[in-house]
Amino acid sequence: MDRRDFLKTLAGAALAEGPAGAQSRPNIVLIMNDDMGFSDLGCYGSEIRTPNIDGLANSGVRFRQFYNTARCCPTRSSILTGLYPHQTGVGHMVDNPKPFPGYTGDLNRNCVTIAEALKPTGYQTFMSGKWHVTPVTSSKHNWPRQRGFDKYYGIIHGAADYFNPVTLTRDNDAVRPDKPDYYFTDAIADNAIAYIESASRKRRPFFLYTAFTSPHWPLHAPEAEIARYRGRYKDGWDALREERRNRMIRLGIIDERRPLTPRDSRVPAWKDAPNTDWQQRRMEVYAAQIDRMDQNIGRILAALRATGQEQNTLVMFLADNGGCAEELGPKAAGLHVPRQTRDGRPVRIGNVAGIMPGAEDTYQSYGIAWANTSNTPFRLYKHWVHEGGISAPLIARWPAGIKAQGRLTSEPAHLIDIMATCLDVAGAKYPATRKGQPVTPLEGKSLRPAFDGGKVQGREAIYWEHEGNRAIRHGDWKLVSRHPDRWELYNMVADRTEMSNLAEKEPVRAERMAAAYGKWAARANVEPWEKVRAAPRTPAPIPPE
């Protein structure tokens, strides 16, 4: 840091403390979880116990139309930077680099993280949880400590065994689970709480990014948690989808005029499904993972209260993509798939009926049918940009700054808006350069007006692309395509479940929106998916640190 930057940092710290030394700007706690569907929280219609997250909703604001990017690492690159994924270099996956600027699979030098933007203004910056915006290599140039965070605990990779996670890291060093009953969800909260307690001793605000891996596969949970849901899913997915839809209507999350989408054609009716004991168990473990995460979020909120930080802390909770329909086979492999447990037992890998998931020596996912349920009332899943893949809960609570309590808003928003919102409430400016490199202009808009019932200002449209699946949301209209199919057009007010394609009835509107999408794709580094898929894997050169 040169002298000019040092003086700016001192000035920012003074501004943060205020003239009398008392903190004036809010703390920001950003909590994101992994592979959870739109209807998986109690306050969004679920039967799963989430009283702590529900409490946030009851004392803050819930978004009905908040969107992510449909996949894990693209979402994380967007939420951290306020840009679309391809503008950061993470247009696809970090373990699949391609020779195009938007697909290097590594955060580029032309973006800044929220931590990098807030730290020079006096904020303390911490992260606990899943990183997943850089390849797992010997280089640490894009690890959290190198991207603006003062302290870090979590995994660099995209998934991990909950009892023995790979790439477990503290700051810049590899670590191992530190207790016999180690459970990663608990450890993420333990470290988040420690950061809160440490930060509260200083009269400077803090930014804490807590990225739970729950309920991403594998299906792992303590047996006592799973027991809380034993028998809850005996009526199956068809009944549960109807139950959730009805509850969502009562809560005001969806309009009663919106029909439930048909069951996925690959999924049998529950009455015809084989291995129903095993199928129930899959959902029981999934529910237990979310339940345990909620308990840990409760611990984080309790730490804010205990340290006197609750009133002036903006807490935001969201999910990184829709429910995940990925089925794990017995030959599943990768850095994240262990071959044995910590005590040396072989791990039984894959969705094998009869092998009940949950324990450390299993490695399974909950599959298409339950993902279909998680995304009630929408269709499709993680990977796709129809509503089931991109719709997420967003809950915001800030007792000193948000007047609403229990408010619902239908204002469309996207996780590119999180950076702009953090800067807005912090009174910080988006930087023009980073280490001498020009920074791509911010795409997102502040959600602060929507917190109190207003409109997000300056929004033209919202865009998506992932694996050739593409969409544009302009006002009440959405143009969307499942690769390699044609464009479909839906009115989101009348038909958010995307049941009535109006592309042929509204050809002019569809063509105009398609043209707008094409202009965005060109400026945002989006390449045709067939071209990307055919290109060789080409890791980008590691920039000098």
Order of alpha helices (4+ residues) and beta strands (2+ residues): alpha-beta-alpha-beta-alpha-alpha-alpha-beta-beta-beta-beta-alpha-beta-alpha-alpha-alpha-beta-beta-beta-alpha-alpha-beta-beta-beta-alpha-beta-beta-alpha-beta-beta-beta-beta-alpha-alpha
